[in-house]
């Protein structure tokens, strides 16, 4: 059977015998289930004075944080990400400048949830406690390096098997490895996680539905084997 051979140089300028190689690729896939969720929540309050807007927002955010800590979420996993105060204006009268009507204070937090069984409660309890915005949920794997290592080994095993099949068919032997390169595909994490309660919620207390899904780590290696 025909076997493509590749020389490391087009001409042999040194007078030595050029190396012959087999170039193959291998891909390893490892399916993952995210085990960490990052939740972004916020409160916003508008009042005629800065003091009133601040008090309203502080009261709501304090209740939101308490609802999260009540689920066992640690202090280190709750971080303030936005704290802003903006004036509000009435533009309907077409006056210049517009009429100042009050102030809006916004306060947002990022929450790391390490027990995904608590995600549904974290969302519902925070909204019930006074959160006025839910800016999104993202997911990740705590130990992605271990998954990449498994995918890398699987990719090398596939490349080696391909090279051995080609070499055996040509009646030649693999004598070494000339080069290895790898590519790791970005991990496309799902947007939503499905919370499985320890029992169906009642009709009057339906929990926010979110879906788990899965994702995968993909590693591709390109290997050049020496043959003789």
Phi, psi and omega per residue, in radians:
X1 nan 2.676 -3.105
X2 -1.325 2.397 -3.137
X3 -2.320 2.105 3.127
X4 -1.242 2.190 3.080
X5 -1.922 2.523 -3.135
X6 -2.220 2.297 3.088
X7 -1.632 2.584 -3.124
X8 -1.299 -0.213 3.083
X9 -2.592 2.594 -3.127
X10 -1.230 -0.582 3.114
X11 -2.221 2.610 -3.124
X12 -1.715 1.481 -3.054
X13 -1.343 -0.344 -3.091
X14 -1.589 -0.192 -3.133
X15 1.517 -0.043 3.129
X16 -1.581 2.819 3.137
X17 -1.249 2.181 -3.123
X18 -1.158 2.597 3.108
X19 -1.312 2.474 3.055
X20 -1.828 2.490 -3.013
X21 -2.405 2.803 2.929
X22 -2.076 2.228 3.113
X23 -1.861 2.142 -3.140
X24 -2.373 2.918 3.052
X25 -2.270 2.744 3.084
X26 -2.489 2.601 -3.125
X27 -2.262 2.347 3.082
X28 -2.062 2.333 3.139
X29 -2.096 2.262 3.037
X30 -2.175 2.093 -3.139
X31 -1.427 2.330 -3.081
X32 -2.144 2.626 2.938
X33 -1.991 2.104 -3.138
X34 -0.964 2.496 3.120
X35 -2.137 0.062 3.091
X36 -2.354 2.406 3.078
X37 -2.079 2.468 3.039
X38 -1.971 2.048 -3.045
X39 -1.962 2.346 3.123
X40 -2.037 2.116 -3.109
X41 -2.236 2.778 3.105
X42 -2.717 2.862 3.013
X43 -2.232 2.597 3.111
X44 -2.436 2.335 3.134
X45 -2.348 2.517 3.124
X46 -2.207 2.289 3.140
X47 -2.596 2.972 -3.092
X48 -1.296 -0.391 3.136
X49 -2.186 2.754 3.103
X50 -1.075 -0.737 -3.108
X51 -1.055 -0.772 -3.121
X52 -1.181 -0.729 3.125
X53 -1.095 -0.733 3.137
X54 -1.127 -0.741 -3.115
X55 -1.117 -0.775 3.137
X56 -1.080 -0.800 -3.126
X57 -1.162 -0.725 -3.137
X58 -1.101 -0.710 3.140
X59 -1.117 -0.780 -3.134
X60 -1.158 -0.796 -3.101
X61 -1.170 -0.620 3.080
X62 -1.048 -0.721 3.122
X63 -1.201 -0.665 3.124
X64 -1.110 -0.824 -3.138
X65 -1.107 -0.688 3.115
X66 -1.094 -0.653 3.134
X67 -1.155 -0.589 3.115
X68 -1.280 -0.762 3.121
X69 -1.152 -0.489 3.095
X70 -1.134 -0.337 3.086
X71 -1.583 0.034 3.139
X72 1.599 0.193 3.110
X73 -1.316 2.246 -3.015
X74 -1.328 2.760 3.105
X75 -0.992 -0.695 -3.085
X76 -1.140 -0.291 -3.097
X77 -1.746 0.186 3.077
X78 -2.175 2.056 -3.059
X79 -2.307 2.292 3.044
X80 -1.240 2.254 -3.117
X81 -1.985 -0.508 3.126
X82 -2.413 2.319 3.004
X83 -2.509 1.812 -3.033
X84 -2.392 2.624 3.099
X85 -2.239 2.194 -3.108
X86 -2.294 2.451 3.032
X87 -1.261 2.660 3.059
X88 -2.017 2.522 -3.048
X89 -2.251 2.733 3.017
X90 -1.839 1.971 -3.110
X91 -1.701 -0.006 -3.018
X92 -1.178 -0.470 -3.093
X93 -1.450 -0.099 -3.141
X94 0.997 0.608 3.094
X95 -1.557 2.772 3.117
X96 -2.302 1.911 0.078
X97 -1.381 2.870 3.101
X98 -1.142 2.793 -3.085
X99 -1.343 2.232 3.092
X100 -1.280 2.182 -3.099
X101 -1.896 -0.307 -3.119
X102 2.836 -2.722 -3.065
X103 -2.442 2.544 3.100
X104 -2.070 2.184 3.099
X105 -1.943 2.244 3.133
X106 -2.058 2.384 -3.135
X107 -2.403 2.108 -3.118
X108 -2.161 2.628 3.128
X109 -2.304 2.668 2.991
X110 -1.919 2.260 -3.071
X111 -2.087 2.214 3.058
X112 -1.680 2.098 -3.115
X113 -1.923 1.968 -3.055
X114 -1.638 -0.182 3.040
X115 -2.054 1.747 -3.027
X116 -1.153 -0.276 3.069
X117 -1.157 -0.272 -3.123
X118 -1.697 -0.015 -3.034
X119 -1.101 -0.804 3.135
X120 -1.035 -0.784 3.118
X121 -1.144 -0.664 -3.138
X122 -1.054 -0.751 3.125
X123 -1.154 -0.927 -3.052
X124 -1.147 -0.742 -3.116
X125 -1.164 -0.671 3.140
X126 -1.155 -0.740 3.111
X127 -1.139 -0.692 3.112
X128 -1.169 -0.524 -3.108
X129 -1.378 -0.231 3.083
X130 2.300 0.030 3.086
X131 -1.103 2.359 -3.117
X132 -1.898 -0.078 3.085
X133 -2.497 2.477 3.034
X134 -2.201 1.763 -2.946
X135 -1.520 -0.070 3.061
X136 2.489 2.825 3.071
X137 -2.244 2.250 3.058
X138 -2.172 2.814 -2.998
X139 -2.332 2.665 3.117
X140 -2.724 2.960 3.111
X141 -1.838 2.271 -3.087
X142 -1.087 -0.699 -3.110
X143 -2.076 1.257 -3.131
X144 -1.268 -0.456 -3.122
X145 -1.044 -0.667 3.140
X146 -1.132 -0.699 3.120
X147 -1.160 -0.688 3.110
X148 -1.093 -0.665 3.133
X149 -1.120 -0.725 3.104
X150 -1.127 -0.748 3.130
X151 -1.142 -0.657 3.126
X152 -1.115 -0.742 3.120
X153 -1.138 -0.711 3.123
X154 -1.125 -0.656 3.124
X155 -1.151 -0.735 3.119
X156 -1.160 -0.674 3.100
X157 -1.069 -0.724 3.137
X158 -1.168 -0.745 3.134
X159 -1.100 -0.743 -3.138
X160 -1.116 -0.710 3.133
X161 -1.129 -0.694 3.110
X162 -1.098 -0.817 -3.103
X163 -1.102 -0.691 -3.135
X164 -1.156 -0.696 3.114
X165 -1.068 -0.788 3.135
X166 -1.130 -0.762 -3.114
X167 -1.152 -0.756 3.134
X168 -1.100 -0.696 -3.130
X169 -1.150 -0.539 -3.125
X170 -1.581 -0.096 -3.130
X171 1.242 0.583 3.127
X172 -2.173 3.009 -3.088
X173 -2.079 2.546 3.016
X174 -1.458 2.201 -3.074
X175 -1.904 -0.173 -3.125
X176 2.988 -2.996 -3.139
X177 -2.140 2.249 3.135
X178 -1.549 -0.674 -3.121
X179 -2.832 2.706 3.064
X180 -2.430 2.334 2.997
X181 -2.362 2.653 -3.094
X182 -2.337 2.733 3.053
X183 -2.332 2.266 3.101
X184 -1.917 2.109 3.141
X185 -1.286 2.484 3.061
X186 -0.999 2.506 -3.109
X187 -1.497 2.013 -3.130
X188 -1.518 1.569 -3.090
X189 -1.260 2.547 3.120
X190 -1.193 2.766 -3.097
X191 -1.480 -0.556 -3.062
X192 -2.156 2.640 3.085
X193 -2.071 2.388 -3.139
X194 -1.549 2.022 -3.126
X195 -1.508 2.140 3.139
X196 -1.767 1.891 3.139
X197 -1.338 2.811 3.141
X198 -1.396 0.461 -3.097
X199 2.778 2.578 -3.093
X200 -1.147 2.349 3.088
X201 -1.198 2.737 3.133
X202 -1.248 2.823 -3.078
X203 -1.078 -0.555 -3.103
X204 -1.563 -0.004 -3.130
X205 -2.418 0.967 -3.089
X206 -1.293 2.314 -3.117
X207 -1.466 2.634 3.120
X208 -1.039 2.116 -3.118
X209 -1.465 2.309 3.034
X210 -2.462 2.626 -3.005
X211 -1.935 2.479 -3.049
X212 -1.378 -1.082 -3.047
X213 1.165 -2.888 3.105
X214 -2.659 2.952 3.101
X215 -2.492 3.105 -3.117
X216 -2.550 2.662 2.990
X217 -1.709 2.267 3.141
X218 -2.121 2.160 3.089
X219 -2.106 2.234 3.080
X220 -2.027 2.309 3.110
X221 -2.070 2.493 3.002
X222 -1.970 2.084 -3.043
X223 -2.124 2.327 3.042
X224 -1.892 1.972 -3.128
X225 -1.682 2.456 3.017
X226 -1.421 2.425 3.118
X227 -2.235 2.701 -3.142
X228 -2.600 nan nan
